[in-house]
Structures are given as C-alpha cells and as structure tokens.
Amino acid sequence: MKFGSRAAKRIALALTLACALAPFAHARTVKQKKQAASVMLENANRLRDNLLGTPESDREHKDYAKVIDLYRKVYYTAPSLAKADIAVLAVAELLDDEGRIFNDPKSFKDAIGQLAFLRREYPGSKHRVEALFTIGEIYRDDLKDPEQAKATFQDYLKHYPHSQLAPKAMQAIAEIDSAGDAPSPFKKKGTKAQRGQQHSRGKGCVG
C-alpha cells in the first residue's frame, strides 16, 4: 500500500511538473516553428525568382506547384509568423500568374480563394485592402465575370471609400456599367448570318 501511495505521489508530481513546464515547452516549439518557417520563406522566394526568370513557354504546372507548396508550408508551420501574410499573398499571385499562362480558370478561382483567406485570417495585414481590389480585377480581367467584378468593387468602396484605390474602383464600376449598356455588335452579325442562311436555302429550293 505504501509503495502504491509513493508511486501515486510520484505520478502526481510528474504531472504537476509537466503542466508547469508545458507553457515554456510550447514557447520553444513556437519559436522553432517560426525559425523553420522563416527559412522556408527564404527558400520559397528564391524558387519563385527562378520560376519567374524562366521563359513562360518553358514553365509547367508542376513548377508552380512546387513553389506554391513551399509558400503554403510557411503559414501552415507558423501561422503567427510576422511575414506569414506575405507567403499567403505570394500563393495568390502565383496562382493568378499560372491561370494567365495556362488559361486555367481554376487557378484564377483558387487565387481569389487565397486572397479571401488572407483577408479572413490576417485582418491586420497591410495587404488586406489591396487583396479585395485584386479579387475584383481577377473577376473582371481574367474570369470575364462583370457581375461579380462589379459586386466586388462595390464592396471595396463600401469598406474603403477613402482609400487610394477607391477612384479606380469607381472607374471600374462605371466601365462595367457602360459596357453593359452598349449594344452588342454580335446581334447584327447574327441577323446578317441568318439572312445569309435563308438566302442560301432559297437558292437550294430554286435549284
């Protein structure tokens, strides 16, 4: 019984010490993770520079995936790293570039998701405001979705009416509205084509 009592006390003491030392062990772990993430960020930056220095015709999806994965490991490893938001933004920029080069709508949508992630997870980032404007640009220029682009630019003006990009957002909305009001040149072409088909069919009947 005495042996069992002493063992129980040792176990209790060990648990108490573990609980007391846990915060310090966690702090060291966080520090180590941040150090590792900083090295990953430096390596990712070098890989990105090499990729962007390669002619576009020589780039492949796997080249982008390699750099993107390394950037993602930065904020997965240490989400509280001071430069974690930069890694998130770099992923968005690479996805947008990949979409442009390979004409890949999925990459554009993934870039939008990444920018939304930046805004949600890093509200204190200095890139947060610009990220929303960039989402509007991707909808407008890359995905050719004027409705979503307009909604995004309107959302931007709602939240940041006095920002430096506010005039550009207003101009973008005006251009989208103007393009929507303009008559489509394809309607006349379609009518002429239909007239041509009818004329051709008429000739066939006469023959």
Secondary structure, DSSP 8 states (H G I E B T S, - for coil): -HHHHHHHHHHHHHHHHHHHHHHHHHHHHHHHHHHHHHHHHHHHHHHHHHHHTS-GGG--HHHHHHHHHHHHHHHHH-TT-TTHHHHHHHHHHHHHHHHHHHT-HHHHHHHHHHHHHHHHH-TT-TTHHHHHHHHHHIIIIIS--HHHHHHHHHHHHHH-TTSTTHHHHHHHHHHHHHHHHS--HHHHHHHHHHHHHHHHHHHHHH-
